[in-house]
Amino acid sequence: RGSLREYNTLLLLAYLVLGFSVFTRAVTIWALLALLSAPRAWMLTRQVAANRGRALNKSLADTGQLVLLFGVLYSLGLVISRLVQ
């Protein structure tokens, strides 16, 4: 149970820090492109909660893909913000 709580907390924190960064103007609104990965994060939190054993390995591998997607979208937002200036 504790590991599931930690998993959900860390995913939530990624999106909260993103929102806070935009709110404080540390990054531009274009960084919010990373929010396009949120539906996948929601799906993964439900999968991780439901799976056990070997089935959980697939969900954790998918989490790695989610991290990559979040990073690519965030980076794309930063690049676009520089180009739009």
C-alpha positions as CSV (number, residue, x, y, z in Angstrom):
1,R,0.0,0.0,0.0
2,G,2.8,2.4,0.8
3,S,4.5,1.9,-2.5
4,L,1.2,2.6,-4.4
5,R,0.8,5.8,-2.4
6,E,4.3,6.8,-3.2
7,Y,3.8,6.1,-6.9
8,N,0.6,8.2,-7.1
9,T,2.2,11.0,-5.1
10,L,5.3,11.2,-7.3
11,L,3.1,11.3,-10.5
12,L,0.9,14.0,-9.0
13,L,3.9,16.0,-7.9
14,A,5.2,16.1,-11.5
15,Y,2.1,17.8,-12.7
16,L,1.8,20.1,-9.6
17,V,5.3,21.3,-10.1
18,L,4.6,22.0,-13.7
19,G,1.5,24.1,-12.8
20,F,3.4,25.9,-10.1
21,S,6.3,26.7,-12.5
22,V,3.8,28.2,-15.0
23,F,2.0,30.1,-12.2
24,T,5.2,31.6,-10.9
25,R,6.3,32.4,-14.5
26,A,9.4,30.3,-14.2
27,V,8.4,28.8,-17.5
28,T,5.9,30.0,-20.2
29,I,2.5,28.6,-20.7
30,W,3.8,26.5,-23.5
31,A,5.3,24.1,-20.9
32,L,1.8,23.0,-20.2
33,L,2.0,20.9,-23.3
34,A,3.2,18.3,-20.9
35,L,-0.3,18.1,-19.6
36,L,-1.2,16.1,-22.7
37,S,0.4,13.2,-20.9
38,A,-2.0,13.4,-17.9
39,P,-4.7,11.0,-19.3
40,R,-2.0,8.3,-19.7
41,A,-0.8,9.0,-16.1
42,W,-4.3,8.6,-14.8
43,M,-4.7,5.3,-16.7
44,L,-1.4,4.1,-15.3
45,T,-2.3,4.9,-11.7
46,R,-5.4,2.7,-12.1
47,Q,-3.3,-0.1,-13.7
48,V,-0.7,-0.1,-11.0
49,A,-3.3,-0.2,-8.3
50,A,-5.0,-3.2,-10.0
51,N,-2.0,-5.3,-11.0
52,R,0.2,-7.5,-9.0
53,G,3.2,-9.7,-9.8
54,R,4.3,-10.0,-13.4
55,A,1.4,-7.9,-14.7
56,L,2.8,-5.0,-12.7
57,N,6.1,-5.1,-14.6
58,K,4.3,-4.0,-17.8
59,S,2.7,-1.1,-16.0
60,L,6.0,0.0,-14.6
61,A,7.6,-0.2,-18.1
62,D,4.7,1.9,-19.3
63,T,5.6,4.4,-16.6
64,G,9.0,4.8,-18.1
65,Q,7.3,5.6,-21.4
66,L,5.1,8.1,-19.6
67,V,8.2,9.9,-18.2
68,L,9.7,10.1,-21.6
69,L,6.4,11.5,-23.1
70,F,6.2,14.1,-20.3
71,G,9.8,15.1,-20.8
72,V,9.5,15.4,-24.6
73,L,6.3,17.4,-24.4
74,Y,7.8,19.7,-21.7
75,S,10.9,20.2,-23.8
76,L,8.8,20.9,-26.9
77,G,6.9,23.5,-25.0
78,L,10.2,25.2,-24.0
79,V,11.5,25.1,-27.5
80,I,8.2,26.6,-28.9
81,S,8.3,29.3,-26.3
82,R,11.8,30.3,-27.4
83,L,10.7,30.3,-31.1
84,V,7.6,32.4,-30.4
85,Q,9.4,35.1,-28.6
